[in-house]
Amino acid sequence: MKNEQYHKKNLAIVVGGGPAPGINGVIRSVTIEAINSGLNVIGVYDGFEWLAKGDHSHFTELRIDDVSRIHFSGGSILRTSRENPASSKEKLDKTIKALTQLSVDYLVTIGGDDTATSAYKIDELTQGQIEVAHVPKTIDNDLPLPGNMPTFGYQTARHNGVNIVQALMTDATATKRWYYVVTMGRAAGHLALGIGKASGATLTIIGEEFRNQKISFNTICDILEASVIKRLASGHPYGVAILAEGIIHKIDLEELKSNPYVNLETDTHGNIRLSEIDIGKVTKEEVRRRLKERGLDITIVNKDIGYELRCADPIPYDCEYTQDLGYAAVRYLLSGNSGAIVTVDKGHLIPIKFQDIIGANNKIQTREVDVDSDGYKVARKYMIRLEQSDFDEIKNVARLALIGNMKTEEFIQKFKYLINDPPIKEQES
């Protein structure tokens, strides 16, 4: 019996990147299927943090009793980190050495694009010594999975985000105020759009609607200001706007440098730290200033939601989904395969080889919102934003201008460009 135990192969689990609802579900599923298939399971603590230093001492042996009920809980029992061993050859070498010292035969990584890139590099360098499968994770839903399947955690994040926004909408109605809600989504607006569409928010702004063009900060504020005026014209002095944090990457940085509401921080190389710009606050201050100058006193409150979403307890969808993913990862590896992102579509395992999804920059390609899709067109139909129909009759424009304490021609000159696709003034394009 001891000799049989000695020859068991080892499967290690590493969690990288930010948390997402369902991580524990993947850990549970991988552990149970691996043990039932005759493997030992090693849970590595803190992602690649210690492995990248050549330290293989931060781990635990996982048993079925340890994981049988963890899929109901948010967070990660193995914790996580953003350490990226693919960022240097030295870190990669130390990581592979540490995994070798742990006698790892199979590696299951759970994470987003950076973790997947690390898994790809480990698979490439070990050449079959360590066989690797990656389970894609992000609440941003921005990884290109087949059949438009969501990344695990997205559905739970959207569900909880909708609950928060619904409460804010009720408060906005009761107190006659506006909320500007910023959601996570650095590279894509799926989460913002999903929350906005499901909750019936007044409007949602995502980076993709500007179609890869740089925009003015004023354009974002014009969209928001025009929606406030249009709501006032319908007798509703309140609303909730959802902003994807990624829109900050679309804004001209030179313009931001001169904005009095923006406190720009730079890194050690002098680059502006975009993640530190509070897009909700700066748009709130600018829109309030504009309205107040024209005698319109509107209360606007900015709120970020993200951390509340990514460690939430998973909803049943993600509990089920992560069980499928974990099982699929183990079966993929034990079938003699390696070097793929594991996905499930319509109940079938669909592995995507790393080399088919890694771009020229050694990163996974991003799945953005398709603003030409019917789904996005439906979302826009239910938003309160300026449309072509608002300018079809001069009396409609005159009424909007009157509500905004503006002259009709002034209103047209300032806002009509917002009906363009993308909503960019000609001199900016």
C-alpha positions in Angstrom: 0.0 0.0 0.0 2.8 2.4 0.9 4.6 1.6 -2.4 1.3 2.2 -4.3 0.9 5.6 -2.6 4.5 6.5 -3.3 3.9 6.1 -7.1 0.9 8.3 -7.2 1.2 11.3 -9.4 0.8 14.8 -8.1 -1.6 17.5 -9.4 -1.0 21.1 -8.2 -3.6 23.9 -8.2 -2.5 27.5 -8.4 -4.9 30.5 -8.3 -3.7 33.8 -9.8 -5.1 37.3 -10.3 -8.0 39.0 -8.6 -10.8 37.0 -6.9 -13.9 35.9 -8.7 -17.0 34.0 -7.4 -16.5 30.3 -8.0 -12.8 29.8 -7.4 -13.5 27.5 -4.6 -15.9 25.6 -6.8 -13.1 24.9 -9.3 -10.7 23.9 -6.5 -13.4 21.5 -5.1 -14.2 19.9 -8.5 -10.5 19.5 -9.5 -9.6 18.0 -6.1 -12.5 15.5 -6.1 -12.0 14.3 -9.7 -8.2 14.1 -9.3 -8.4 12.1 -6.1 -11.0 9.8 -7.5 -8.7 9.2 -10.5 -5.8 8.2 -8.2 -3.8 11.4 -7.9 -2.5 13.4 -5.0 -3.7 17.0 -5.0 -1.4 19.9 -3.8 -3.0 23.3 -3.2 -0.4 26.0 -3.6 -1.0 29.1 -1.4 -0.8 32.7 -2.7 -0.7 32.0 -6.4 2.7 32.2 -7.9 4.0 34.6 -5.2 6.3 32.0 -3.5 6.9 29.8 -6.5 8.4 32.7 -8.4 10.9 33.1 -5.6 11.8 29.4 -5.8 10.0 28.7 -2.6 8.0 25.5 -2.7 7.1 25.3 1.0 3.7 27.2 0.9 1.3 24.4 0.1 -1.2 22.0 1.5 -2.3 18.5 0.5 -6.0 18.7 -0.3 -8.4 15.9 0.5 -12.1 15.4 -0.4 -13.2 16.2 3.1 -11.3 19.5 2.9 -13.2 20.7 -0.2 -16.6 19.0 -0.3 -18.6 22.1 0.7 -16.4 25.0 -0.2 -18.1 25.7 -3.5 -20.8 27.7 -1.7 -18.3 30.3 -0.5 -16.6 33.3 -2.2 -12.9 34.0 -2.1 -10.2 31.4 -2.4 -9.2 28.8 0.3 -5.7 28.9 -1.4 -5.8 32.7 -1.5 -4.4 34.4 -4.6 -1.8 36.9 -5.8 -1.0 39.0 -8.9 2.6 37.7 -9.1 3.3 37.0 -12.8 6.3 34.7 -13.3 6.0 35.2 -17.1 7.3 38.7 -16.5 10.9 37.5 -16.4 13.0 34.4 -17.2 14.4 34.3 -13.7 10.9 34.1 -12.2 9.9 31.4 -14.7 13.0 29.3 -14.0 12.4 29.6 -10.2 8.7 28.7 -10.6 9.5 25.6 -12.6 12.2 24.6 -10.2 9.8 24.9 -7.2 7.1 22.9 -9.0 9.7 20.2 -9.8 10.7 20.1 -6.2 7.1 19.5 -5.3 7.1 16.6 -7.8 4.2 18.1 -9.8 3.1 16.1 -12.8 0.0 18.0 -13.6 -0.7 21.7 -13.1 -4.2 23.4 -13.1 -4.1 27.1 -13.0 -7.1 29.3 -12.3 -7.0 32.9 -13.4 -7.2 35.5 -16.1 -5.0 36.5 -18.9 -1.8 37.0 -16.9 -2.2 33.6 -15.2 -3.0 32.0 -18.5 0.2 33.5 -20.0 2.2 32.1 -17.1 0.6 28.6 -17.6 1.4 28.8 -21.3 5.1 29.6 -20.6 5.4 26.8 -18.0 3.9 24.3 -20.5 6.2 25.5 -23.2 9.3 25.3 -21.2 8.7 22.1 -19.4 7.9 20.2 -22.6 5.7 17.6 -21.1 7.4 17.2 -17.8 4.6 19.2 -16.3 1.3 19.0 -18.1 -0.8 22.1 -17.8 -4.5 23.1 -18.1 -5.9 26.5 -17.4 -9.4 27.4 -16.1 -10.3 30.9 -17.2 -11.6 33.3 -14.5 -12.6 36.9 -14.5 -15.7 38.9 -13.5 -14.9 41.1 -16.5 -16.1 38.4 -18.9 -13.4 39.5 -21.4 -11.8 36.2 -22.4 -12.7 34.8 -25.8 -14.6 31.6 -24.9 -16.5 29.6 -27.5 -20.2 30.1 -28.1 -20.1 33.4 -26.2 -19.9 31.5 -22.9 -19.3 33.7 -19.9 -16.2 33.4 -17.8 -17.0 31.9 -14.4 -17.8 34.5 -11.8 -19.3 36.9 -14.2 -22.9 35.8 -13.7 -22.5 36.1 -9.9 -20.9 39.5 -10.2 -23.6 40.7 -12.4 -26.3 39.3 -10.2 -24.9 41.1 -7.1 -24.3 44.2 -9.1 -27.9 44.4 -10.2 -29.0 44.1 -6.6 -26.9 47.0 -5.6 -28.0 49.1 -8.6 -31.7 48.3 -7.9 -31.3 49.7 -4.4 -29.5 52.8 -5.7 -32.3 53.3 -8.2 -34.9 53.2 -5.4 -32.9 55.7 -3.4 -32.4 57.9 -6.5 -36.2 58.0 -7.0 -37.0 58.7 -3.3 -34.4 61.4 -2.9 -34.4 62.9 -6.4 -30.7 62.4 -7.1 -28.4 60.8 -9.6 -25.9 58.1 -9.0 -22.8 57.5 -11.2 -21.8 53.9 -10.6 -18.4 52.7 -11.9 -17.9 49.0 -12.4 -14.8 46.9 -13.0 -14.0 46.1 -16.6 -10.5 47.4 -17.5 -10.5 46.1 -21.1 -14.2 45.4 -21.8 -17.6 46.7 -20.8 -19.4 43.4 -20.4 -20.0 43.7 -16.6 -21.2 47.4 -16.8 -23.5 46.6 -19.7 -24.8 43.4 -18.1 -25.6 45.2 -14.8 -27.1 48.2 -16.6 -29.2 46.2 -18.9 -30.6 43.8 -16.3 -31.2 46.5 -13.7 -32.8 48.9 -16.1 -30.3 51.7 -15.3 -30.9 55.0 -16.9 -27.9 54.6 -19.2 -24.6 52.7 -19.5 -21.4 54.0 -21.0 -18.7 51.5 -22.2 -15.4 52.0 -24.0 -16.4 49.9 -27.0 -19.0 52.4 -28.1 -16.2 54.7 -29.2 -14.9 52.1 -31.6 -11.2 52.2 -30.8 -10.9 56.0 -31.1 -9.6 58.4 -28.5 -12.2 60.7 -27.1 -12.5 63.9 -25.1 -13.3 63.8 -21.4 -15.9 66.3 -22.4 -17.7 63.7 -24.5 -18.3 61.5 -21.5 -19.6 64.5 -19.6 -21.8 65.6 -22.5 -23.5 62.2 -22.7 -24.2 62.3 -18.9 -25.3 65.9 -18.9 -27.6 65.4 -21.9 -29.2 62.4 -20.1 -29.9 64.5 -17.0 -31.6 67.1 -19.2 -33.7 64.6 -21.0 -34.8 63.0 -17.8 -35.7 66.4 -16.4 -37.8 67.0 -19.5 -39.8 63.9 -18.8 -40.4 64.9 -15.2 -37.8 62.7 -13.6 -35.0 64.6 -11.8 -33.1 61.4 -10.9 -31.4 58.5 -12.5 -28.5 56.0 -12.3 -25.7 55.9 -14.9 -23.3 52.9 -15.1 -19.7 53.6 -16.2 -17.3 50.9 -17.2 -13.9 51.8 -15.6 -12.2 51.0 -19.0 -13.5 54.2 -20.6 -10.6 56.0 -18.9 -8.3 54.3 -21.4 -10.3 56.0 -24.2 -9.8 59.5 -22.9 -7.1 61.9 -24.2 -4.5 62.0 -21.4 -3.3 65.5 -22.3 -6.8 66.8 -21.6 -7.0 65.0 -18.2 -3.7 66.6 -17.2 -5.4 70.0 -17.2 -8.6 68.9 -15.4 -8.9 70.4 -12.0 -10.7 67.4 -10.6 -8.1 64.9 -11.6 -5.1 64.1 -9.3 -2.8 62.3 -11.6 -0.4 59.8 -10.1 2.6 58.5 -12.0 4.6 55.3 -11.6 8.4 55.0 -11.3 8.7 55.4 -15.1 6.6 58.6 -15.1 3.6 56.9 -16.7 0.1 58.1 -15.6 -1.6 55.5 -13.3 -4.9 55.3 -15.0 -6.3 52.9 -12.4 -6.0 55.6 -9.8 -8.2 58.1 -11.7 -11.7 58.1 -10.1 -13.8 58.4 -13.3 -17.0 58.5 -11.3 -15.8 61.4 -9.1 -14.4 63.5 -11.9 -17.4 63.2 -14.2 -19.7 64.0 -11.2 -17.8 67.2 -10.4 -17.7 68.3 -14.0 -21.4 67.6 -14.8 -22.5 69.3 -11.5 -20.4 72.3 -12.3 -21.9 72.7 -15.8 -25.5 72.3 -14.6 -25.0 74.6 -11.6 -23.6 77.4 -13.9 -27.0 77.3 -15.7 -29.0 77.3 -12.5 -29.8 73.6 -12.3 -29.0 72.2 -8.8 -28.7 68.4 -9.3 -27.3 66.1 -6.6 -25.0 63.5 -8.0 -23.3 60.7 -5.9 -20.5 58.6 -7.3 -20.0 55.0 -6.2 -17.6 52.3 -7.3 -18.7 48.6 -7.2 -16.3 45.8 -7.8 -14.7 44.5 -4.6 -18.2 43.8 -3.3 -18.8 41.6 -6.4 -15.7 39.6 -6.9 -15.7 37.8 -3.5 -19.5 37.3 -3.3 -20.8 33.8 -2.7 -21.4 32.2 -6.1 -25.0 31.9 -7.4 -26.1 28.4 -8.5 -25.1 29.1 -12.1 -21.4 29.5 -11.1 -21.6 26.6 -8.6 -22.7 24.3 -11.4 -20.4 25.8 -14.1 -17.3 25.6 -12.0 -17.9 21.9 -11.3 -18.0 21.3 -15.0 -14.8 23.3 -15.5 -12.8 21.6 -12.8 -13.9 18.1 -13.9 -13.0 19.0 -17.5 -9.5 20.2 -16.6 -8.7 16.9 -14.9 -10.1 14.8 -17.7 -8.2 16.8 -20.2 -4.9 16.3 -18.5 -5.5 12.6 -17.8 -6.3 12.0 -21.4 -2.7 12.8 -22.2 -3.2 16.4 -23.2 -1.5 19.6 -22.1 -1.3 23.3 -23.0 -4.8 24.5 -23.2 -7.5 26.7 -21.7 -10.4 24.5 -20.6 -13.9 25.6 -21.5 -17.3 24.0 -21.5 -20.0 24.8 -24.0 -23.4 23.1 -24.1 -22.1 20.5 -21.8 -19.1 19.6 -23.9 -15.4 20.0 -23.1 -13.8 22.4 -25.5 -10.0 22.9 -25.0 -8.4 25.9 -26.6 -4.7 25.5 -27.2 -2.6 28.3 -25.7 -0.9 29.0 -29.1 -4.3 29.6 -30.7 -5.4 32.3 -28.3 -2.1 34.0 -27.2 -1.6 37.2 -29.3 1.7 38.7 -30.6 2.2 40.5 -27.3 2.2 37.1 -25.4 -1.2 37.9 -23.9 -4.6 36.4 -24.4 -6.8 38.4 -26.8 -9.6 40.3 -25.2 -13.2 39.7 -25.9 -14.9 43.1 -26.2 -18.6 44.0 -26.3 -19.9 43.8 -29.9 -21.6 47.1 -30.3 -23.0 46.0 -33.6 -24.8 43.0 -32.0 -28.6 42.9 -31.5 -27.9 42.5 -27.7 -26.2 45.9 -27.6 -28.7 47.5 -29.8 -31.5 46.4 -27.4 -29.5 47.8 -24.5 -29.3 51.2 -26.2 -33.0 51.2 -27.0 -33.8 51.2 -23.3 -31.3 53.9 -22.3 -32.2 57.5 -21.8 -29.8 59.2 -24.1 -30.0 61.7 -26.9 -31.2 60.1 -30.1 -31.8 61.3 -33.7 -35.5 61.5 -32.9 -34.8 64.2 -30.3 -33.6 66.5 -33.1 -36.2 65.6 -35.8 -38.6 68.4 -34.7 -37.3 71.8 -33.6 -40.0 72.1 -30.9 -38.5 69.0 -29.2 -35.0 70.5 -29.3 -36.4 73.8 -28.0 -38.0 72.1 -25.1 -34.8 70.2 -24.1 -32.9 73.5 -24.5 -35.4 75.3 -22.3 -35.1 72.6 -19.6 -31.3 72.9 -19.7 -31.5 76.7 -19.5 -29.8 76.9 -22.9 -30.7 78.5 -26.3 -31.9 76.1 -28.9 -28.9 76.6 -31.2 -26.6 76.3 -28.3 -28.1 73.0 -27.4 -27.8 71.7 -30.9 -24.2 72.8 -31.3 -23.2 71.3 -27.9 -25.1 68.0 -28.0 -26.2 66.9 -31.5 -22.9 65.1 -32.3 -23.8 62.6 -29.6 -26.1 60.9 -32.0 -23.1 60.0 -34.2 -21.7 56.5 -34.2 -19.2 56.7 -32.6 -20.4 59.8 -30.6 -17.3 61.9 -31.5 -17.2 65.4 -32.9 -15.8 65.7 -36.4 -12.8 67.7 -35.3 -11.8 65.0 -32.8 -12.0 62.1 -35.3 
